[in-house]
Amino acid sequence: GVCGGEFSILRSPQSVVFRDGSWPIPGERIPDVAALTMGFSVEEDLPWPGLAVGDLFHRPRATVLVTVKGVDKLPVKGFSYPIENAVPFSLDSVANAIHTLFSEETPVVLQLAPSEERVYMAGKANAVFEDLSVTLRQLRNRLFQDNSILSSLPLNSLSRNNEVDLLFLSELQVLHDIASLLSRHKHLAKDHSPDLYSLELSGLEEVGKRYGEDSQQFKDASQILVDSLQKFADEMFNMYGGNAVVEVVAVKEFNAPLSRKTRSILQASQDVKENPYNLAYPYNYDYSVIFNIVLWMMIGLALAVIVISYNLWNMDPGYDSIIYRMTNQKIRMD
């Protein structure tokens, strides 16, 4: 059945071709769309006409997917598609594919749900976003710092004294801070390994529950969120030199609860889950050393065979070979 929701493409590079149309996309296949746009293979073919075959040799450097709970659709610019059967999803499979294929290059992987204090960082994300507010206490404190969005954002009917409003605003602060922190590490947006950002925002849903969906607060919050998402999309798109896909999933409510393991931001060891996509094993740090030893040994042996073969072919048996020389002397002596 169709459960209210919409999948929107805010920004995408020319190498990724989305078609304009009202084709419904199954909610459980949204991670597959993210994987295909990045050039990864998926277990099942995706018979969805919204995504065309783009340039296979120029894949996006980043995928940014923002999930907004509590609303059927958002009036954002770009292509939008209705979601069929809005079930909970995660981009763990895409993150695993990035880990497996680019383990040597430590890409940026950030998965974050601020209101649930759920966060997972891997690769260079730990260095880039170590100052990012992730707990509710940190989020609240961040809002009341001098350089927060409260000083520049038109709050309209929202209040800075209400907990629900502050939760909503703190999620917008996270969007702003992600773009701001990444701008200090622009070299990471120019490397060869793809980056992944998955953000889940539920502040708007809480505003709807608190004031009602017909309230002025909900309307103002929706407009502020759309403007913030558009600004965030433009900033991320430009940071990656126009080579990033920015997507938004707006969903009223999911059909089933999502149970997933969370990992601590302080967790040092990184366990990569078993990969269901039958990809090659991840190379370890000795790979380049062994590769060079084998390569140059093979080249050396090939050159040696060529040189020896050439000399044997052009050899004068009577003059160059000790066998024929000794045989000739023996014949003369006899």
LUMKOLVO-438596 format. One record per residue (C-alpha): residue in three letters; x, y, z. Coordinates in steps of 0.5 Angstrom, whole numbers, plus 500, padded with zeros to 3 digits. Layout:
N
alaXYZ ...
! end
This chain:
334
gly500500500 val502507499 cys504511505 gly505518505 gly512520503 glu516524498 phe523522495 ser526529492 ile533530489 leu535537491 arg542537487 ser545532483 pro551533478 gln551532470 ser554525471 val547522475 val541523470 phe534523474 arg528523470 asp522528471 gly516524473 ser511522478 trp514514478 pro513512485 ile519509489 pro519503494 gly521505500 glu526499501 arg529501495 ile532508497 pro539505499 asp539502492 val538508489 ala544511493 ala548506491 leu547506484 thr548513483 met555512487 gly557507482 phe556501486 ser552494484 val546492488 glu543485489 glu537486485 asp535490479 leu532497480 pro526497475 trp525504477 pro525509471 gly526515475 leu534514475 ala537513468 val544510466 gly549516467 asp556517466 leu559511469 phe566514469 his565520473 arg561518479 pro559523485 arg564524490 ala559525495 thr552523497 val548527502 leu541524504 val537528509 thr530524512 val525529515 lys520526519 gly513528520 val511531513 asp508528507 lys512533502 leu516539502 pro516544497 val523544495 lys526545488 gly528539484 phe525532482 ser520529487 tyr518522487 pro512519491 ile514514496 glu511507496 asn511503502 ala515508507 val519503511 pro525505515 phe531504511 ser539505513 leu545507508 asp549501512 ser550497506 val552503502 ala557505508 asn560498508 ala561498500 ile565504501 his569501507 thr570495503 leu572498496 phe576504499 ser579502506 glu586504504 glu583512503 thr579513509 pro573516506 val568520510 val562517513 leu557520517 gln550518519 leu547522524 ala540522528 pro541528533 ser534528537 glu536520538 glu543522540 arg545516534 val551517531 tyr556513527 met563516524 ala568513520 gly574514516 lys576521516 ala569524519 asn572523526 ala577528525 val573533521 phe567532525 glu570531532 asp567538534 leu560537532 ser555537537 val551530538 thr548530544 leu542534546 arg546537552 gln551539547 leu546541541 arg542546546 asn549549549 arg551550541 leu545554540 phe546559545 gln553561543 asp555567539 asn556564532 ser549560532 ile544560527 leu539564532 ser542570531 ser541570523 leu535566523 pro528569523 leu524565528 asn517568527 ser512564531 leu518559534 ser520561541 arg527560544 asn524558550 asn521552548 glu524545548 val520543542 asp522549538 leu530548541 leu530541538 phe528543531 leu532549531 ser538545534 glu538540528 leu538546523 gln544548527 val547541526 leu546542518 his550549518 asp555546522 ile557540518 ala558544512 ser562549516 leu566544519 leu567541512 ser569547509 arg575547513 his577541510 lys576542503 his582537501 leu577531503 ala572533498 lys577533493 asp580526494 his578520490 ser574516495 pro567517495 asp563520502 leu557519505 tyr552523509 ser546520512 leu542525517 glu535524520 leu531530522 ser525529527 gly524536530 leu519538525 glu515532527 glu515534534 val513541533 gly507538529 lys505534535 arg506540540 tyr502545536 gly498541531 glu500541524 asp495547522 ser499551527 gln503557525 gln509555528 phe508548524 lys508552518 asp514557520 ala518551522 ser516548515 gln518554511 ile525555515 leu527547514 val526548507 asp530554506 ser535551511 leu535544507 gln536548500 lys542552503 phe545546506 ala544542499 asp548548495 glu553549500 met555541500 phe554541492 asn559547491 met564544497 tyr564538492 gly565542486 gly558540483 asn560533484 ala555531489 val548528490 val543531495 glu537528497 val531529501 val526524504 ala520527507 val516522510 lys509522515 glu511516519 phe514510517 asn510503517 ala514499522 pro519501527 leu527501525 ser531497530 arg539498529 lys545497532 thr548504534 arg556505535 ser559510540 ile562516537 leu568514541 gln569507539 ala576506536 ser575499533 gln571499527 asp568493525 val566492518 lys559488517 glu559482513 asn558484506 pro552481502 tyr554484495 asn559479494 leu565484493 ala572483493 tyr576482500 pro578489502 tyr586490501 asn590490507 tyr596495508 asp601490505 tyr598490498 ser602495495 val608492497 ile607485495 phe604488488 asn610492487 ile615486489 val611481484 leu610486479 trp618488478 met620481479 met615479473 ile618484469 gly625483471 leu624475469 ala621477462 leu627481460 ala632476462 val628471458 ile628476452 val635478453 ile638470453 ser633468448 tyr636473443 asn643472445 leu642464444 trp639466437 asn644470434 met650466437 asp656463433 pro656456435 gly664455433 tyr666461436 asp661463442 ser660456445 ile665452449 ile662446447 tyr663446440 arg670449441 met672443446 thr669438441 asn673442435 gln680441439 lys679434440 ile677432433 arg684436431 met688432436 asp685426433 
! end
